[in-house]
Amino acid sequence: MSDEFKESIERLIGPMRGYALALTRSRSDADDLVQEALLRAWRFRVSYKPGTNLKAWLFQILRNVHYTETRRRRTTVQDVDGRFAAELTEDGYQHWRLEYFEILQAIQQLTPQLQEAILLIFAGDFSYEDIAAILDCPVGTAKSRVFRARRKLAEMIVDPTYSS
């Protein structure tokens, strides 16, 4: 199981990194998040049931690690590397980068449930069944969340003055 398990995990590192980047909006934090999720997955590999959805299992671990870290950091703000201070300035970006930040900003205005669903579609390229497994909800609920998130994003991007 170890060699096949290891190879399967290695193929999923890219999508995990994309999802982690969408969650953290920081490359270094995303890398740390993926590394921690991979360590936990490897440590608890005996709990993985062969034949089940490895991708959903890994993304659920990643999501749980993210929420655990977010709860820990809530009470303290450290700016050792100057990342927060750097966010106070704005460099000249290309047009596509501005649009990217506009979409990220719009996603942040969604409810947490809609954010998770749309990020799993965008970054993880999951099926509705996979999303339902990760979010621990019925498939219909996952479909509804993705639909509502897409609709709200479209409204916010077309009409930037939109607020719900």
NUTITOR-430495 format. One line per field, with one value per atom (N, C-alpha, C): atom name; chain; residue in one letter; x negated, z negated, y negated. Coordinates in Angstrom, 1 decimal, decimal comma. Layout:
REM NUTITOR-430495
atom c(CA:...) $
mol c(A:...) $
type c(a:...) $
x c(X:...) $
z c(Z:...) $
y c(Y:...) $
END
This chain:
REM NUTITOR-430495
atom c(N:CA:C:N:CA:C:N:CA:C:N:CA:C:N:CA:C:N:CA:C:N:CA:C:N:CA:C:N:CA:C:N:CA:C:N:CA:C:N:CA:C:N:CA:C:N:CA:C:N:CA:C:N:CA:C:N:CA:C:N:CA:C:N:CA:C:N:CA:C:N:CA:C:N:CA:C:N:CA:C:N:CA:C:N:CA:C:N:CA:C:N:CA:C:N:CA:C:N:CA:C:N:CA:C:N:CA:C:N:CA:C:N:CA:C:N:CA:C:N:CA:C:N:CA:C:N:CA:C:N:CA:C:N:CA:C:N:CA:C:N:CA:C:N:CA:C:N:CA:C:N:CA:C:N:CA:C:N:CA:C:N:CA:C:N:CA:C:N:CA:C:N:CA:C:N:CA:C:N:CA:C:N:CA:C:N:CA:C:N:CA:C:N:CA:C:N:CA:C:N:CA:C:N:CA:C:N:CA:C:N:CA:C:N:CA:C:N:CA:C:N:CA:C:N:CA:C:N:CA:C:N:CA:C:N:CA:C:N:CA:C:N:CA:C:N:CA:C:N:CA:C:N:CA:C:N:CA:C:N:CA:C:N:CA:C:N:CA:C:N:CA:C:N:CA:C:N:CA:C:N:CA:C:N:CA:C:N:CA:C:N:CA:C:N:CA:C:N:CA:C:N:CA:C:N:CA:C:N:CA:C:N:CA:C:N:CA:C:N:CA:C:N:CA:C:N:CA:C:N:CA:C:N:CA:C:N:CA:C:N:CA:C:N:CA:C:N:CA:C:N:CA:C:N:CA:C:N:CA:C:N:CA:C:N:CA:C:N:CA:C:N:CA:C:N:CA:C:N:CA:C:N:CA:C:N:CA:C:N:CA:C:N:CA:C:N:CA:C:N:CA:C:N:CA:C:N:CA:C:N:CA:C:N:CA:C:N:CA:C:N:CA:C:N:CA:C:N:CA:C:N:CA:C:N:CA:C:N:CA:C:N:CA:C:N:CA:C:N:CA:C:N:CA:C:N:CA:C:N:CA:C:N:CA:C:N:CA:C:N:CA:C:N:CA:C:N:CA:C:N:CA:C:N:CA:C:N:CA:C:N:CA:C:N:CA:C:N:CA:C:N:CA:C:N:CA:C:N:CA:C:N:CA:C:N:CA:C:N:CA:C:N:CA:C:N:CA:C:N:CA:C:N:CA:C:N:CA:C:N:CA:C:N:CA:C:N:CA:C:N:CA:C:N:CA:C:N:CA:C:N:CA:C:N:CA:C:N:CA:C:N:CA:C) $
mol c(A:A:A:A:A:A:A:A:A:A:A:A:A:A:A:A:A:A:A:A:A:A:A:A:A:A:A:A:A:A:A:A:A:A:A:A:A:A:A:A:A:A:A:A:A:A:A:A:A:A:A:A:A:A:A:A:A:A:A:A:A:A:A:A:A:A:A:A:A:A:A:A:A:A:A:A:A:A:A:A:A:A:A:A:A:A:A:A:A:A:A:A:A:A:A:A:A:A:A:A:A:A:A:A:A:A:A:A:A:A:A:A:A:A:A:A:A:A:A:A:A:A:A:A:A:A:A:A:A:A:A:A:A:A:A:A:A:A:A:A:A:A:A:A:A:A:A:A:A:A:A:A:A:A:A:A:A:A:A:A:A:A:A:A:A:A:A:A:A:A:A:A:A:A:A:A:A:A:A:A:A:A:A:A:A:A:A:A:A:A:A:A:A:A:A:A:A:A:A:A:A:A:A:A:A:A:A:A:A:A:A:A:A:A:A:A:A:A:A:A:A:A:A:A:A:A:A:A:A:A:A:A:A:A:A:A:A:A:A:A:A:A:A:A:A:A:A:A:A:A:A:A:A:A:A:A:A:A:A:A:A:A:A:A:A:A:A:A:A:A:A:A:A:A:A:A:A:A:A:A:A:A:A:A:A:A:A:A:A:A:A:A:A:A:A:A:A:A:A:A:A:A:A:A:A:A:A:A:A:A:A:A:A:A:A:A:A:A:A:A:A:A:A:A:A:A:A:A:A:A:A:A:A:A:A:A:A:A:A:A:A:A:A:A:A:A:A:A:A:A:A:A:A:A:A:A:A:A:A:A:A:A:A:A:A:A:A:A:A:A:A:A:A:A:A:A:A:A:A:A:A:A:A:A:A:A:A:A:A:A:A:A:A:A:A:A:A:A:A:A:A:A:A:A:A:A:A:A:A:A:A:A:A:A:A:A:A:A:A:A:A:A:A:A:A:A:A:A:A:A:A:A:A:A:A:A:A:A:A:A:A:A:A:A:A:A:A:A:A:A:A:A:A:A:A:A:A:A:A:A:A:A:A:A:A:A:A:A:A:A:A:A:A:A:A:A:A:A:A:A:A:A:A:A:A:A:A:A:A:A:A:A) $
type c(m:m:m:s:s:s:d:d:d:e:e:e:f:f:f:k:k:k:e:e:e:s:s:s:i:i:i:e:e:e:r:r:r:l:l:l:i:i:i:g:g:g:p:p:p:m:m:m:r:r:r:g:g:g:y:y:y:a:a:a:l:l:l:a:a:a:l:l:l:t:t:t:r:r:r:s:s:s:r:r:r:s:s:s:d:d:d:a:a:a:d:d:d:d:d:d:l:l:l:v:v:v:q:q:q:e:e:e:a:a:a:l:l:l:l:l:l:r:r:r:a:a:a:w:w:w:r:r:r:f:f:f:r:r:r:v:v:v:s:s:s:y:y:y:k:k:k:p:p:p:g:g:g:t:t:t:n:n:n:l:l:l:k:k:k:a:a:a:w:w:w:l:l:l:f:f:f:q:q:q:i:i:i:l:l:l:r:r:r:n:n:n:v:v:v:h:h:h:y:y:y:t:t:t:e:e:e:t:t:t:r:r:r:r:r:r:r:r:r:r:r:r:t:t:t:t:t:t:v:v:v:q:q:q:d:d:d:v:v:v:d:d:d:g:g:g:r:r:r:f:f:f:a:a:a:a:a:a:e:e:e:l:l:l:t:t:t:e:e:e:d:d:d:g:g:g:y:y:y:q:q:q:h:h:h:w:w:w:r:r:r:l:l:l:e:e:e:y:y:y:f:f:f:e:e:e:i:i:i:l:l:l:q:q:q:a:a:a:i:i:i:q:q:q:q:q:q:l:l:l:t:t:t:p:p:p:q:q:q:l:l:l:q:q:q:e:e:e:a:a:a:i:i:i:l:l:l:l:l:l:i:i:i:f:f:f:a:a:a:g:g:g:d:d:d:f:f:f:s:s:s:y:y:y:e:e:e:d:d:d:i:i:i:a:a:a:a:a:a:i:i:i:l:l:l:d:d:d:c:c:c:p:p:p:v:v:v:g:g:g:t:t:t:a:a:a:k:k:k:s:s:s:r:r:r:v:v:v:f:f:f:r:r:r:a:a:a:r:r:r:r:r:r:k:k:k:l:l:l:a:a:a:e:e:e:m:m:m:i:i:i:v:v:v:d:d:d:p:p:p:t:t:t:y:y:y:s:s:s:s:s:s) $
x c(-0,8:0,0:-0,9:-2,0:-2,8:-3,3:-3,8:-4,3:-3,1:-2,0:-0,9:-0,3:-0,2:0,4:-0,4:-1,8:-2,7:-2,6:-2,5:-2,4:-1,1:0,0:1,3:1,3:0,7:0,6:-0,2:-1,3:-2,2:-1,5:-0,6:0,2:1,2:1,5:2,5:1,9:0,6:0,0:0,3:0,3:0,6:2,0:3,0:4,4:4,5:3,8:3,9:3,3:2,2:1,5:2,4:3,1:4,0:5,1:5,7:6,8:6,2:5,1:4,5:4,2:3,7:3,4:4,7:5,8:7,1:7,5:7,3:7,7:6,8:5,5:4,6:4,2:4,3:3,8:2,4:1,6:0,2:-0,6:-1,5:-2,3:-3,0:-3,6:-4,3:-3,4:-2,3:-1,3:-0,6:-0,4:0,2:-0,8:-2,1:-3,1:-3,1:-3,1:-3,1:-1,8:-0,7:0,6:0,6:0,1:0,0:-0,9:-2,1:-3,1:-2,5:-1,8:-1,2:-0,1:0,7:1,8:1,1:0,1:-0,6:-1,2:-1,8:-2,4:-1,3:-0,2:0,9:1,5:1,6:2,1:1,1:-0,2:-1,1:-1,1:-1,0:-1,0:0,3:1,4:2,6:3,0:2,1:2,4:3,1:2,9:3,5:5,1:5,5:6,9:7,6:6,8:7,4:7,8:9,0:9,6:9,3:8,4:8,2:9,5:9,5:10,7:11,7:11,5:12,3:11,6:12,2:11,7:10,6:9,4:8,2:8,1:8,5:8,5:9,4:10,6:11,5:11,0:10,4:9,8:8,7:7,8:6,7:7,2:8,1:8,7:9,4:10,0:10,7:9,6:8,5:7,5:6,9:6,7:6,2:7,1:8,4:9,4:9,4:9,3:9,3:8,1:6,9:5,7:5,8:6,4:6,6:7,4:8,5:9,4:8,8:8,0:7,4:6,3:5,6:4,6:5,2:6,3:7,1:7,6:8,1:8,6:7,4:6,3:5,1:4,6:4,6:4,1:5,0:6,3:7,3:6,9:6,3:6,0:4,7:3,8:2,5:2,3:1,7:1,3:-0,2:-1,0:-2,4:-2,8:-3,7:-4,1:-5,6:-6,1:-7,6:-8,2:-7,6:-8,2:-7,7:-6,8:-6,4:-5,3:-4,7:-3,6:-2,4:-2,0:-0,8:-1,1:-2,3:-2,8:-2,8:-3,3:-3,4:-2,0:-1,0:0,3:0,9:0,2:0,7:0,2:-0,7:-1,1:-0,6:-0,6:-0,1:-1,0:-1,6:-2,4:-1,6:-2,3:-1,6:-1,5:-0,3:0,0:0,6:0,5:1,1:2,6:3,3:4,8:5,3:4,8:5,3:5,2:4,1:3,9:5,0:5,4:6,4:7,7:8,0:9,3:9,2:8,1:7,9:8,3:7,7:8,0:9,4:10,0:11,5:12,3:11,9:12,7:12,4:11,2:10,9:11,6:11,7:12,4:13,9:14,5:15,9:16,1:15,2:15,3:15,4:14,6:14,5:15,8:16,6:17,9:19,0:18,7:19,7:19,7:20,8:20,9:19,8:19,3:18,3:18,7:20,0:20,4:20,3:20,6:20,6:19,1:18,3:16,8:16,2:16,5:15,9:16,3:17,6:18,1:17,4:17,4:16,8:15,3:14,6:13,2:12,8:13,7:13,4:13,6:14,6:14,8:13,7:13,3:12,3:10,9:10,5:9,1:9,0:10,0:9,8:10,3:11,2:11,7:12,4:13,2:13,9:15,3:15,8:17,2:18,1:19,3:20,3:20,3:20,1:20,1:18,9:17,7:16,5:16,7:17,3:17,5:18,5:19,5:20,4:19,7:18,8:18,0:17,1:16,5:15,5:16,3:17,4:18,2:19,2:19,3:20,1:21,6:22,1:23,5:24,0:25,3:25,9:25,4:25,4:24,9:25,8:27,1:28,0:27,6:27,2:26,8:25,5:24,6:23,3:23,6:24,5:24,8:25,5:26,4:27,0:26,0:25,1:24,1:23,2:22,8:22,0:22,8:24,1:24,9:25,1:25,5:25,7:24,4:23,3:22,0:21,7:21,9:21,6:22,5:23,8:24,8:24,4:24,0:23,7:22,4:21,4:20,1:20,4:21,2:21,6:22,2:23,1:23,8:22,8:21,9:20,9:19,9:19,5:18,5:19,1:20,3:21,0:21,4:21,9:22,3:21,5:20,3:19,4:20,0:21,1:21,8:22,7:22,8:23,7:23,3:24,2:23,9:25,1:24,9:26,0:26,1) $
z c(0,0:0,0:0,0:-0,6:-0,8:0,5:1,4:2,7:3,5:3,7:4,4:3,7:2,4:1,6:1,8:1,7:1,8:3,2:4,3:5,6:5,8:5,3:5,4:4,7:3,6:2,8:3,6:4,2:4,9:6,1:6,8:7,9:7,4:6,2:5,7:5,0:4,9:4,3:5,0:6,3:7,0:6,7:6,9:6,6:5,1:4,2:2,8:2,6:3,3:3,2:3,7:4,8:5,3:4,3:3,7:2,7:1,5:1,1:-0,1:0,2:1,4:1,8:1,8:2,2:2,2:0,8:-0,1:-1,5:-2,2:-2,0:-2,8:-2,1:-0,8:0,0:-0,3:-0,6:-0,8:-0,4:0,5:1,0:-0,2:-1,0:-2,1:-3,1:-3,4:-4,3:-3,6:-2,3:-1,5:-1,6:-1,3:-1,4:-2,8:-3,8:-5,2:-5,4:-4,9:-5,1:-4,4:-3,2:-2,4:-3,1:-3,5:-4,2:-5,5:-6,3:-7,5:-7,2:-6,2:-5,8:-5,3:-4,5:-4,0:-5,2:-6,1:-7,3:-8,0:-8,2:-9,0:-8,1:-6,8:-6,0:-6,1:-6,0:-6,1:-7,5:-8,5:-9,9:-10,1:-9,5:-9,7:-8,5:-7,7:-6,5:-6,7:-7,9:-8,3:-8,4:-8,6:-8,7:-7,4:-6,3:-5,0:-4,5:-4,0:-3,5:-2,0:-1,5:-0,1:0,7:1,9:2,7:2,5:1,4:1,2:1,9:1,8:2,5:1,8:2,2:1,6:1,7:2,8:3,0:2,0:1,8:0,9:-0,6:-0,9:-2,2:-2,5:-1,5:-1,6:-1,8:-1,0:-1,0:-2,3:-2,9:-4,1:-5,2:-5,2:-6,1:-6,0:-4,8:-4,5:-5,1:-4,8:-5,3:-6,8:-7,5:-8,9:-9,5:-8,9:-9,4:-9,3:-8,1:-8,0:-9,1:-9,4:-10,4:-11,8:-12,0:-13,3:-13,5:-12,4:-12,4:-12,5:-11,8:-11,9:-13,3:-14,0:-15,3:-16,3:-16,1:-16,9:-16,7:-15,5:-15,2:-15,5:-15,8:-15,9:-17,0:-18,1:-19,2:-19,1:-18,2:-18,0:-16,6:-16,5:-15,1:-15,2:-14,4:-14,3:-12,9:-12,8:-11,5:-11,4:-11,8:-11,8:-10,4:-9,4:-8,1:-7,3:-7,9:-7,3:-6,2:-6,2:-5,2:-5,4:-6,6:-6,8:-6,4:-6,8:-6,4:-4,9:-4,2:-2,8:-2,1:-2,8:-2,2:-2,3:-3,0:-3,1:-1,9:-1,1:0,1:1,3:2,4:3,7:4,8:5,4:6,5:7,8:8,9:10,2:10,7:10,8:11,3:12,7:13,3:14,6:14,4:15,5:15,4:14,9:15,3:14,9:13,4:12,8:11,4:10,6:11,1:10,5:10,6:11,7:11,8:10,8:10,7:9,7:8,3:7,9:6,6:6,4:7,5:7,5:7,2:7,8:7,6:6,2:5,7:4,3:3,3:3,6:2,7:2,7:3,8:3,9:3,2:3,3:2,6:1,1:0,6:-0,8:-1,3:-0,5:-0,9:-1,0:-0,4:-0,5:-1,9:-2,2:-3,5:-3,6:-4,7:-4,8:-4,0:-4,1:-3,4:-1,9:-1,4:0,1:0,5:-0,4:-0,1:0,1:-0,8:-0,8:0,5:0,8:2,0:3,3:3,4:4,7:4,7:3,6:3,6:4,0:3,6:3,9:5,4:6,0:7,4:8,2:7,8:8,5:8,3:7,1:6,8:6,8:6,5:6,3:7,5:8,4:9,5:9,1:8,0:7,5:8,2:8,1:8,5:7,3:7,6:6,6:5,5:5,9:4,9:4,0:4,5:3,7:2,8:3,3:2,4:1,3:1,6:0,5:-0,5:-0,1:-1,0:-1,9:-1,3:-2,0:-3,0:-2,6:-3,4:-4,4:-4,2:-5,0:-4,9:-3,7:-3,4:-2,2:-2,0:-0,8:0,5:1,6:2,9:3,3:3,1:3,5:2,8:1,5:0,8:1,4:1,8:2,4:3,7:4,5:5,8:5,6:4,6:4,3:3,8:3,0:2,5:3,7:4,5:5,7:6,6:6,9:7,7:7,1:5,8:5,1:5,1:4,9:4,8:6,2:7,3:8,6:9,0:8,6:8,9:8,1:6,9:6,1:6,6:7,0:7,5:8,8:9,7:10,9:10,6:9,7:9,3:8,8:7,9:7,3:8,3:9,3:10,2:11,3:11,7:12,7:12,0:10,8:10,1:8,8:8,8:7,6:6,4:6,6:5,5:4,8:5,3:4,7:3,3:2,4:1,1:0,6:-0,1:-0,5:-2,0) $
y c(1,2:0,0:-1,3:-1,2:-2,4:-3,1:-2,3:-2,8:-3,4:-2,7:-3,2:-4,4:-4,3:-5,4:-6,6:-6,5:-7,6:-8,2:-7,4:-7,9:-8,6:-8,1:-8,7:-10,1:-10,2:-11,4:-12,5:-12,0:-12,9:-13,6:-12,8:-13,4:-14,4:-14,5:-15,4:-16,6:-16,7:-17,9:-19,2:-19,2:-20,4:-20,9:-20,1:-20,6:-21,0:-20,3:-20,6:-22,0:-22,3:-23,6:-24,7:-24,4:-25,4:-25,8:-24,7:-25,0:-25,7:-25,3:-25,9:-27,4:-27,7:-29,1:-29,9:-29,3:-30,0:-30,3:-29,3:-29,5:-30,5:-30,5:-31,3:-32,6:-32,7:-33,8:-34,2:-33,2:-33,4:-32,1:-32,3:-31,1:-30,4:-31,1:-30,4:-29,7:-30,4:-29,8:-28,6:-28,7:-27,6:-26,4:-26,6:-25,6:-24,9:-25,7:-25,2:-24,3:-24,8:-24,1:-22,8:-22,8:-21,5:-20,5:-21,0:-20,2:-19,6:-20,4:-19,8:-18,8:-19,1:-18,1:-16,8:-16,9:-15,7:-14,9:-15,6:-14,9:-14,2:-14,8:-14,1:-13,0:-13,2:-12,1:-10,9:-11,2:-10,1:-9,4:-10,2:-9,7:-8,8:-9,2:-8,5:-7,6:-7,3:-6,5:-5,2:-4,6:-3,4:-3,6:-4,8:-5,0:-5,2:-5,4:-5,5:-4,1:-4,1:-2,8:-2,7:-1,8:-1,7:-1,5:-2,1:-2,0:-3,2:-4,0:-5,2:-6,3:-7,5:-8,7:-9,3:-9,1:-9,6:-11,1:-11,7:-13,1:-13,8:-13,3:-13,9:-13,7:-12,6:-12,4:-13,4:-13,6:-14,6:-16,0:-16,4:-17,7:-18,0:-17,0:-17,1:-17,3:-16,6:-16,8:-18,2:-18,7:-20,0:-21,1:-20,9:-21,8:-21,9:-20,7:-20,6:-21,3:-21,1:-21,7:-23,2:-23,7:-25,1:-25,7:-25,1:-25,6:-25,6:-24,5:-24,4:-25,5:-25,8:-26,9:-28,2:-28,4:-29,7:-30,0:-29,0:-29,2:-29,5:-28,9:-29,2:-30,6:-31,1:-32,4:-33,5:-33,2:-34,3:-35,3:-34,8:-35,7:-36,5:-36,1:-36,8:-37,2:-38,4:-38,8:-39,1:-38,4:-38,6:-39,0:-39,9:-40,4:-40,3:-39,2:-39,0:-39,2:-38,7:-38,8:-40,0:-40,8:-42,1:-41,9:-40,7:-40,4:-41,4:-41,6:-42,5:-43,9:-44,3:-45,7:-45,8:-44,8:-44,8:-45,0:-44,5:-44,6:-46,0:-46,8:-48,2:-49,1:-48,5:-49,2:-48,4:-49,1:-48,5:-48,7:-47,7:-47,8:-47,8:-48,2:-48,2:-46,8:-46,3:-44,9:-44,9:-43,8:-43,7:-43,6:-43,8:-43,8:-42,5:-41,4:-40,1:-39,9:-40,4:-40,3:-41,1:-42,3:-43,1:-42,3:-41,7:-40,9:-39,7:-39,1:-38,0:-38,4:-39,6:-40,1:-40,5:-41,0:-41,3:-40,1:-39,0:-37,7:-37,2:-37,3:-36,9:-37,7:-39,0:-39,9:-39,6:-39,3:-38,9:-37,6:-36,6:-35,3:-35,6:-36,5:-36,8:-37,3:-37,9:-38,4:-37,4:-36,2:-35,1:-34,5:-33,8:-33,1:-32,0:-31,6:-30,6:-29,3:-28,9:-27,7:-27,8:-29,0:-29,2:-29,3:-30,0:-30,1:-28,7:-27,8:-26,5:-25,8:-25,8:-25,1:-25,7:-27,0:-27,5:-27,3:-27,4:-27,2:-25,7:-24,8:-23,4:-23,2:-23,9:-23,8:-24,5:-25,7:-26,5:-25,8:-25,6:-25,2:-23,6:-22,9:-21,5:-20,7:-21,3:-20,7:-19,4:-19,5:-18,3:-18,1:-16,9:-16,6:-17,0:-17,2:-17,5:-16,4:-15,2:-14,1:-14,2:-14,6:-14,8:-16,0:-17,1:-18,2:-17,9:-17,1:-16,7:-15,9:-15,0:-14,2:-15,0:-16,0:-16,9:-17,7:-18,3:-19,2:-18,5:-17,1:-16,3:-16,8:-16,9:-17,3:-16,5:-16,5:-15,8:-16,4:-15,7:-16,1:-17,3:-17,2:-18,3:-19,7:-19,6:-20,8:-21,3:-20,4:-20,9:-21,6:-21,0:-21,6:-23,0:-23,1:-24,3:-25,4:-25,0:-26,0:-26,5:-25,6:-26,1:-27,0:-26,6:-27,4:-28,8:-28,9:-30,2:-31,0:-30,3:-31,1:-31,7:-30,9:-31,4:-32,6:-32,4:-33,5:-34,8:-34,7:-35,9:-36,5:-35,6:-36,2:-36,9:-36,4:-37,1:-38,4:-38,4:-39,7:-40,7:-40,3:-41,2:-41,7:-40,9:-41,3:-42,2:-41,9:-42,8:-44,1:-44,1:-45,3:-45,4:-46,1:-46,1:-46,8:-47,5:-48,2:-47,2:-46,0:-44,9:-44,6:-44,5:-44,0:-43,2:-42,1:-41,3:-41,3) $
END
